[in-house]
Amino acid sequence: GWLFWRVMACVRQSGASKRQVILFILCVCVCQSGAETLRYSLEEEMERDSFVANIANDLGIAPSQLAARKARIVSEGNEQLFCLNQNTGVLTVKESLDREEICPQSDTCTLFFKIFFENPLQLIRGEVEVRDVNDNSPIFPEKEMVLEILEMAPPGSRFPLESAQDKDVGSNSLQNYSLGANSHFSLSLRTRKGGEKYVELVLEQQLDREEQPELNLFLIATDGGSPPRSGTAQVRIVVMDANDNTPVFGREIYEVRLAENSPLEQLVVRVAAVDPDEGSNGKVRYTFTQTSERSRQLFKLNPASGEIRVVGNLDFEEAKNHEMMVKATDSGGLSAHCKVQVEVLDVNDNAPEIVLTSLTASIPEDAQPRTVVALFSVRDRDSGDNGRMECSIDGDLPFSLTPTFDNYYELRTNAALDRERMAEYNITITAMDWGTTRLSSQESIFVQISDVNDNPPQFTQEVYTMSVTENNSPMLRIGSVNATDADTGKNAHVNYTLVRQEGKEQPDVSVNSESGDVYILRPLDYEEVRAFEVEVHAADGGSPPLSTQAVLRVVVRDENDNAPVVLHPPPDSSAVAGELVPRWAHAGYLVAKVVAVDADAGQNAWLSYELAKATEPGLFHVGLHSGEVRTVRAMAERDAPRQRLVVLVRDRGQPPRSTTTTLSITLVDGFSDAHLRLSEEALAADPDGRLTLYLIACLACVSAVFLATAVAVVVVKVRRARQSEAETLPTFPKAATESTAGSLPRSYMYDVCFTAGTINSEFQFLRPLFPCFPAGLPPSRGEQRSSVCSQEVANLGEEGN
C-alpha cells in the first residue's frame, strides 16, 4: 500500500496522462495481488462481529482509503462469512463460526477471502484459520453395548467395542479410553492406519457363566482438551454357553471402487463369513460396527446375506473414501470382523460456476481497446480434467477475455465501439470443463455504450425551397427546416441559426432555433424581389459542438396588386392632338393601338381590351388582346367629325384590376385642311401667339427628327437588303417588356408629314405606314394601303416643291 501511494505521487508529479496512470496502477495492483496474502486465525464459536484483524494497518494504508477505493470483501463460496468496515479497516465475522459445521471432514479449517479494490483495480488474497475449541464431548453411538461372550473364551481374547465420536480435532479430539474396575477385562487402545483410535476389550480371566452370567462395565472416553471432556457408555457382558467356533471372513479387507453417480440400490460388495459349527451356532448375521453415521446413511447392509448396497447419494466432493467395519456373529455369540473400504470415483457432475466480481455497466463509445469492462472468476468442484475449465464469449463481439490469476478473468474491449451502430451489448460468457461429458454454464453481462458527440447534424435536404405570396403579414410561417443527429441526449439537440454574410443586409426571414420553423419578418413585394437565398446553420449541443449548413431559398409568389398602366396614348396627352382618320377609310382600317403594361406576372399581367364608351358605338372596334382600334365599317357623311372613345384595359387576376384611357379621333377629308382648322382653333384658343412659338420650336424638333429618320431609313434599307427581317423594338419600362399583351407589333412605324406655304409651320403624326403585304392582312387591302402611302408621299413632294 505504501508503494502504491508513492507511485501515485510520482506519477502526479511527472504529469503523466490519466490513461497511463490507470494502466500503471492496474499493473501494480495485479502484481501486488498475485504476491501478497494476508493470513489470520481465530477461534471458533466467537461471538458475532468479533474482531479478526485490522486490514488497513496490515496493508499500510489509511482507513479513509478503503472507502475512497471502494474496498469490499469477496469470500469464496456462496456465503459471506466476514465483513469489512470501510471506515476503520477492521475485519470482523458476520456470524459465530462453528468449525465442525464448516469443515466437517478436515483436521484444519482455513477460510479464504479476497479484498477487492475498485479504484484502482486491486485484489489481495487472504485466509483465516479457524482454530478448534474443545466444545464437543466424545459420544458413543449407543449408550449400552451388549457383548455375548462364551464362557469357553480363553484369556487374551479381544472384543472390539464401538468407538466414541468426537467432532473436535487435534488435542481436543478423543485421546483415551478407561474402563471401570473389574477382575475379568482390561482395555487395549489401538490406532488405525488413518490415525483414528479405537478400543478393544481384552479378556484377562476366563468367565464362568454359572458363577456370574452377566457383567456390567462402564466405558469412559476422554478427549485432550483443557479442561477435558468425556463420554460414557455401559458395556453389558452376557456370558454364553460354549460355542467353540467363531465365524471366519474370507478376506480381512474388502476394497471397492465406486462412481459417485452410482444409482440407489446398486450392489457395492457382498461380505461372507463361514462358521463351521452346525445349527444355530453356525448361522451368521452381519452388522455394521465402528462405522460413522454418514456411512450408515449412504450404505445399507443386509444382515442375512451380507450384501452392502447404496442407499444415499455419493458425492466425491464431500468425501473421497468411506470405511466400514462389518461384524459377523453366529447364534452362539461368536463374531468376526472385516473392513470394507469404498473409494468414490469422481464423475463430471458439477458444471463450472461463474462469479461476477466487478462490472462497469456503461462505457463511452470512444473507449480505447483493452479497456476493462468486468472482472469475474470461475470454479469447478470436480477434480482432474473434470475440474479444468475454459471460458469463451458467444458471438462476434468487440470484446475478449483475458485470464489473470486463480481462475479470474477480465472482460476487455478489443475494438473500437460505435454507439450509433450498436448501443448496447448482451455478452454471454460460457465456462466449460474438460470432462468426457463436458458441462458448461453461462452468465450474461449487459453493457451499455454511452454517447460521444461524433456525428454532426444532417439536414434532410441540401436545398429547402419555400414560397410566400407577396404582401404577406409579418411573422408568417412558411415552412420549416429539419436536421437530425445520430447521437443522443444533448449531443443530438439541434439549434438553428441563419448565417449572416458580411456586406449584406439582414435577410427578411428568421428561423426558430429550436423547431426550425421559418418565418417571414415583413411584407414582401414581388415586383421588388422575386426570390432570395440564405444559409441555415445547424449545430448540436455537444462539446465541442458539430454543425452543418443548408440553403434556404424563398420564392415570392405574385399577387394581383398592380392595375394596368396605359403607355399609349400617354395619359397627359392633349385632347386636341388626337388620331386622324380619313373619311375614305374602309372597314378594318387601323386607327390607333392602345398599349398597356401590368407590373404583375402570370395571368395577373394578361391584359384584355374592350370598348367601354364611344360617340358612335358601331363605328370602331378594339382588339381583345392586341388593343388595336380599327373601323368596323366605312365612314359616312353623317358621322360626326370628332369621335371620342373610352377603352377599358383589364387584367386576369383574382380579383381583376382595370384602368381606362380616352382616344380622340378626328375624321378628315385631307390632312392639310385638317391642320388649318386645328391651327385656327388653336389661335382662337391662344390669341397671344404662344402657340406659334410652340409650333416653331416643334418644327425645329421635327426637322431634326426628320433628318434622323431619313438616315435611319437608309440604314434600315441597307440592312433589309442583307437580312430578311430587321425590325426595331420600341423601348418600354422593364415591367412593360415582360408583358406579352401590351407590346406593339414590330411592323408599325409612323411617318412625319409637314406642309409649306402656310401662315404657321405645323407638324402632325399621321397614320401608320404599312409594308406592301403586312402579316395578317389580305393582299388586296395591302395593295390599297400601299397605294394610299404612295399617294401621300407624292402629295408631300408636291407641297414641298
QUICORDA-V737275 format. One line per field, one symbol per residue. phi: phi as a letter, one per 20 degrees, with the letter a starting at -180 (. if undefined). A space follows every 10 residues. Layout:
phi=???
//
This chain:
phi=.ffgffffff ffffmfffff fffffgffff ffffddcecc bbefmfffmf fdadffffem cfgfffffel fbecefnede eccdefedme ecefcfedgf efcfdcfdcc ddbceddece fbccebbcee efcfdcegce gcfcdddddf fegfgnfdcf dfeedcffcm feefcbcbcf faddccdcec cffenfebcc edfecgecgf ebfbcdcddd dcedfcffdb ccbeddeded ffbecdfcff cfcddcdcff efffmffeac ebcddffdmf fdedcdbfbl cffffffecc dffeenfdce ccefcffebe ccccddddce fenfbccbdd ddeeefcfdc fgdddeebbe fbcffeffgm ffdbcbccbc ffcmffdfcb dbdfnecfcb dcfdblmecd ecfcbfdbff ebebcdeded dcedffefdb bccedecede ecfccffcff cfcddccbeg mfefleedqb dbcdcffcmf fdfdddbeee dfndfffecc cffeenfdce fbfdcffebd abccddddce efcffdbbcb eddddeefcf dcegdeebfg fdffffeded cffefefnff eacedcccff cmffdfdcdb eebbfdgeec bdffdemfec febffcffff fddcdddddc edfcffdbbc bdddcdeceb ffgfffffff fffffcfenf ffffffffff ffffffgfff ffffffffff fecebbddef ecfgfffeee edeefffecc edcbccnefd fbbbfdffee ffcffndfgf ffffffffff ffffffffff f
//
